[in-house]
Amino acid sequence: MQRDPLSGVSVFVAAARSSTFTEAAERLSLTKSAVGKTIARLEDRLGFKLFHRTTRLTKLTADGEAYLAACTSAIDEITAAQAALSSDNQILSGRLHIDMPIAFGRRVLLPALIEITRPHPDLSLTLTFTDATSDLLHDGVDLAIRFGTLPDSAELVARHLVTQERVICASPAYLRARGEPRTLADVRAHRCIVGSLKGPPLVWFVSDGGTQKRFTPPATHQLSDGEAMVDAAIGGLGIVQLPHSLVREPLSTGLLRPVLQAYSGVGVEVHAVWPQQAHLNPRVRYVIDQLLAYAAKGRLG
């Protein structure tokens, strides 16, 4: 039978942090004899001495010092893991930095985060809104929300939240003035609103004959901000493709109209991304879990 590798470790750590076995026994509510026998069995299993023992003093050997450092590190890891896994019942506090796309952040995530953090009044938020891709590790970001395909990274962890449909649309005023495109070829004669190199995409993602592909529309207007792209489309500057959550309201009120619906339906994935670490911060884990719950209820779509 395989021996328990943790047998005697807690007694050893208590003894190492005490001046004598008697003191350790009092801390552990054991007898001095029980402490001594536990340490002896541990030394026998390890194959080296942990203590120099005299009648008045108990001192670690060099091997004992090294073993104490390893045990202390392991105990700290276990304690951190337990704290993280029990965070659902904690009143969270401290600061959490979340980075998110501008339009999606303001229209969808901010209302959700207000609800999510309400039970934790001591939790402080730093919210940054940008459509440029920030460096999480360099910028001190605890959690980021990202659209689209993510590059492989050993330093980051990602969790899929939701897949949103992309919608191609324009204002009724623009369509009255310029006509409605029926095919992708027709788009070449139109004015379009696209993103920028460091912001939303410059291309559209379309379904053509059952095949998903990238289509490059005329880059009449290039904007680095998804919120501005919505406003520009409502203002009649041209045709735009955006995730449905960003244009849901203007579509429902008639400020925008969907076009080229035969080419739409290609989804965009939304992920929560955070730096790789041994144990996920309870604040981060709580927000991720809540966002996943919101997504499951259709509140992030």
Stockholm file with secondary structure:
# STOCKHOLM 1.0

chainA/1-301         MQRDPLSGVSVFVAAARSSTFTEAAERLSLTKSAVGKTIARLEDRLGFKLFHRTTRLTKLTADGEAYLAACTSAIDEITAAQAALSSDNQILSGRLHIDMPIAFGRRVLLPALIEITRPHPDLSLTLTFTDATSDLLHDGVDLAIRFGTLPDSAELVARHLVTQERVICASPAYLRARGEPRTLADVRAHRCIVGSLKGPPLVWFVSDGGTQKRFTPPATHQLSDGEAMVDAAIGGLGIVQLPHSLVREPLSTGLLRPVLQAYSGVGVEVHAVWPQQAHLNPRVRYVIDQLLAYAAKGRLG
#=GR chainA/1-301 SS CCCCTTTTHHHHHHHHTSSSHHHHHHHHTCCHHHHHHHHHHHHHHHTSCCEEECSSCEEECHHHHHHHHHHHHHHHHHHHHHHHHTGGGSCCCEEEEEEECHHHIIIIIHHHHHHHHTTCTTEEEEEEECSSCCCHHHHTCSEEEEESCCCCCSSEEEEEEEEEEEEEEECHHHHHHHCCCCSHHHHTTSCEEECCTTSSCSSEEEEETTEEEEECCCCSEECSCHHHHHHHHHTTSCEEEEEHHHHHHHHHHTSSEECCGGGCCCEEEEEEEEECCSSCCHHHHHHHHHHHHHHHTTTTC
#=GC SS_cons         CCCCTTTTHHHHHHHHTSSSHHHHHHHHTCCHHHHHHHHHHHHHHHTSCCEEECSSCEEECHHHHHHHHHHHHHHHHHHHHHHHHTGGGSCCCEEEEEEECHHHIIIIIHHHHHHHHTTCTTEEEEEEECSSCCCHHHHTCSEEEEESCCCCCSSEEEEEEEEEEEEEEECHHHHHHHCCCCSHHHHTTSCEEECCTTSSCSSEEEEETTEEEEECCCCSEECSCHHHHHHHHHTTSCEEEEEHHHHHHHHHHTSSEECCGGGCCCEEEEEEEEECCSSCCHHHHHHHHHHHHHHHTTTTC
//
